[in-house]
């Protein structure tokens, strides 16, 4: 008998949109192009690269295995899976956004790798029970109303002994310097309140354990943002805080001036800690 699918919660997850709300950008550019550009900038950050390298080594996907990336975005990690599983394996990405899937397919084709992509969301993965040897899911849980349901779905599609790697940010660890600490604190509190699962990083171990996984490893990385990524992130965060009445226009302008001045002389810091939890399903 197949295991029962997890019931979906009220909202469909929106994969790979930072807590700053890239999907709410007021730019005149194509929203999908803006989002892809943001994801590419983030992927180039050394902290995210280190976390991804550590995660792939810990998950240890090997030749002939079937591996799934939930919330596959631009497809970069499916390309990595494809290189690891080889021609006898299966590297799959799932994402709810058809436009993002089209971009991922183009990039995988350009990389001449055999990865494939399927439309679907974390609450109802479009695969049979026991379909995969390994599943990874990066920076999706912060957007989920019901992360327990998503974890149950990951467990459902994994075979006995299969491994799961969850990676996510804990936005309560965010640090912004320079700037008025009181103003920054109000902006941070508003961001936390607006993000469905803003402290998801600290919850990953418990979610895996509750879904029946045995924990094999835990990792973390303080991701440091550079000026190219600091400015667009702060710009959107400032817009949201201003429109929500969290800060005044004067406070926003003063904070922007402080950050720009800090960047100019090299005295700036924007960081958030990402956490990872690796577990496996014990044999039934």
C-alpha positions in Angstrom: 0.0 0.0 0.0 1.4 3.4 -0.9 2.0 5.7 2.0 -0.5 8.5 2.3 0.4 11.9 0.7 0.7 14.8 3.0 -2.3 17.1 2.8 -1.4 20.5 1.4 -1.6 23.6 3.7 -3.5 26.7 2.7 -0.7 28.3 0.6 1.5 26.9 -2.1 5.2 27.5 -1.3 7.1 30.1 -3.3 10.6 28.5 -3.8 13.8 30.4 -3.7 12.5 33.9 -2.9 14.6 35.5 -0.2 13.0 37.1 2.8 13.6 40.5 1.2 10.7 39.6 -1.3 12.3 39.5 -4.7 8.9 38.6 -6.1 7.6 42.0 -5.0 10.2 43.9 -6.9 8.9 47.2 -8.4 11.6 47.1 -11.1 10.6 47.7 -14.7 12.6 44.7 -15.6 11.1 41.3 -16.4 10.3 39.9 -12.9 11.7 36.4 -13.8 14.9 37.9 -15.1 15.3 39.9 -11.9 14.7 36.8 -9.8 17.2 34.7 -11.8 19.7 37.5 -11.5 19.2 37.6 -7.7 19.6 33.8 -7.5 22.8 33.9 -9.6 24.3 36.6 -7.4 23.5 34.6 -4.3 25.0 31.4 -5.8 28.2 33.3 -6.3 28.6 34.2 -2.6 31.5 32.2 -1.1 29.4 31.2 1.9 26.6 29.7 -0.2 29.2 27.9 -2.3 30.9 26.5 0.8 27.6 25.3 2.2 26.6 23.6 -1.1 30.0 21.9 -1.4 29.7 20.6 2.2 26.2 19.5 1.6 27.0 17.5 -1.6 29.9 15.8 0.2 27.8 14.9 3.2 24.9 13.7 1.1 27.4 11.6 -0.9 25.3 10.9 -4.0 27.0 8.2 -6.0 26.9 6.6 -9.5 23.6 4.9 -10.4 21.6 6.6 -7.6 18.4 8.6 -8.0 18.7 12.1 -6.5 16.0 14.8 -6.2 16.4 18.6 -5.6 13.2 20.1 -4.2 12.9 23.7 -5.2 15.5 23.4 -7.9 15.4 27.0 -9.1 17.9 27.6 -11.9 19.0 23.9 -11.9 22.6 24.3 -10.7 22.4 21.6 -8.1 20.7 19.2 -10.5 23.7 19.7 -12.7 25.8 18.6 -9.7 23.7 15.6 -9.1 23.9 14.6 -12.7 27.7 14.6 -12.6 27.6 12.5 -9.5 25.0 9.9 -10.5 26.3 9.4 -14.1 24.4 7.9 -17.0 23.0 5.0 -14.9 21.5 7.3 -12.4 18.7 9.9 -12.4 19.1 13.6 -11.4 15.7 15.3 -11.0 14.6 18.8 -10.0 11.1 19.8 -8.9 9.9 23.4 -8.8 6.4 25.0 -8.9 7.3 27.8 -11.4 7.0 26.8 -15.1 9.1 29.8 -16.2 11.9 28.8 -13.7 11.7 25.2 -15.0 12.2 26.5 -18.5 15.4 28.3 -17.5 16.7 25.3 -15.6 16.1 23.1 -18.6 18.0 25.5 -20.8 20.9 25.6 -18.4 21.1 21.8 -18.0 21.0 21.4 -21.8 23.8 23.9 -22.2 25.8 22.0 -19.6 25.2 18.8 -21.6 24.1 16.9 -18.5 21.2 14.4 -18.3 19.3 16.2 -15.5 15.5 16.5 -15.8 12.9 18.8 -14.2 9.3 18.2 -13.2 6.7 20.8 -12.1 5.4 20.3 -8.6 5.5 21.7 -5.0 6.9 20.5 -1.7 3.6 19.4 -0.3 2.7 17.0 -3.1 5.9 15.8 -4.8 4.8 14.2 -8.2 6.7 10.9 -7.6 5.9 7.4 -6.3 6.8 6.2 -2.9 10.4 5.0 -2.5 11.5 6.7 -5.7 14.8 8.2 -4.6 18.1 7.4 -2.9 18.7 11.1 -1.9 16.8 14.4 -1.6 18.1 17.9 -1.0 16.1 21.0 -0.3 17.8 24.4 0.0 16.1 27.7 1.2 12.6 26.4 0.6 11.5 25.8 4.2 11.5 29.5 5.2 8.7 30.0 2.7 6.5 27.1 3.9 3.5 27.4 6.2 3.6 23.6 7.0 7.2 22.4 6.9 6.2 19.2 8.7 4.0 18.3 5.7 6.9 18.9 3.3 9.2 16.8 5.4 6.7 13.9 5.4 6.6 14.1 1.6 10.4 13.9 1.4 10.3 10.8 3.6 7.5 9.3 1.4 9.5 9.5 -1.9 12.7 8.2 -0.3 13.5 4.5 -0.2 14.4 2.9 3.2 17.9 4.0 4.0 17.6 7.0 1.7 19.2 10.3 2.8 17.7 13.8 3.1 19.6 17.1 3.3 17.7 20.2 4.4 19.4 23.6 4.2 17.9 26.9 5.2 18.5 30.3 6.7 17.6 31.5 10.2 16.8 35.1 9.7 16.8 35.9 13.4 20.6 35.6 13.1 20.8 38.4 10.5 23.4 41.2 11.2 23.4 44.5 9.4 26.2 47.1 10.0 26.4 50.1 9.9 23.2 51.8 10.8 21.0 52.8 13.7 20.5 49.6 15.7 17.0 50.6 16.8 15.9 51.2 13.2 17.6 48.0 12.0 15.9 46.1 14.8 12.5 47.3 13.7 13.2 46.4 10.1 14.4 42.9 11.1 11.3 42.3 13.3 9.1 43.2 10.4 10.9 40.9 8.1 10.6 38.0 10.6 6.9 38.6 11.0 6.4 38.7 7.2 8.2 35.4 6.5 6.2 32.3 7.1 9.0 30.2 8.6 11.7 32.8 9.2 13.7 30.8 11.8 13.5 27.6 9.8 17.3 26.9 10.0 17.1 26.0 13.7 14.1 23.7 13.1 15.6 21.4 10.5 16.9 18.7 12.8 13.6 18.4 14.7 11.6 18.2 11.5 13.7 15.4 10.2 13.5 13.5 13.5 9.7 13.9 13.7 9.4 12.5 10.2 11.3 9.4 11.2 14.8 10.2 10.1 18.0 9.4 12.0 20.4 12.4 12.1 23.8 11.9 10.6 25.3 15.4 10.5 24.6 19.0 11.1 26.3 21.9 9.4 26.3 25.7 9.4 27.7 28.7 7.5 27.5 32.4 8.2 26.8 33.8 4.7 28.5 37.1 4.2 26.9 39.3 1.6 29.1 41.5 -0.7 28.2 45.0 -1.9 26.7 43.7 -5.1 24.2 41.7 -3.1 23.9 44.0 -0.1 22.5 46.9 -2.0 19.5 45.2 -3.8 18.7 43.2 -0.7 18.7 46.3 1.5 16.8 48.3 -1.1 13.9 45.9 -1.1 13.9 45.5 2.6 13.8 49.3 3.1 10.9 49.6 0.6 8.9 47.0 2.5 9.6 48.6 5.9 8.7 52.1 4.6 5.5 51.0 2.9 4.5 49.1 6.1 5.0 52.1 8.3 7.9 50.3 10.2 10.3 53.2 9.5 10.0 56.7 8.4 11.4 58.1 5.1 14.0 60.0 7.0 15.1 56.9 8.9 15.3 55.0 5.6 17.4 57.7 3.9 19.7 57.9 6.9 20.2 54.2 6.9 20.9 54.1 3.2 23.5 56.8 3.6 25.1 55.0 6.5 25.3 51.7 4.5 26.6 53.5 1.3 29.2 55.3 3.4 30.3 52.0 5.0 30.5 50.2 1.7 32.6 53.1 0.3 35.3 52.7 3.0 34.9 48.9 3.4 33.2 49.1 6.8 30.0 47.1 6.3 28.6 43.8 7.2 25.5 41.9 6.2 25.3 38.3 7.2 22.7 35.5 8.0 23.5 32.0 9.2 22.4 29.1 7.1 22.0 25.7 8.8 21.9 22.2 7.3 20.7 18.8 8.7 21.4 15.5 7.1 19.4 12.4 8.0 18.6 8.9 6.7 15.5 6.8 6.9 16.1 3.6 8.9 15.2 0.3 7.1 11.6 -0.6 7.6 
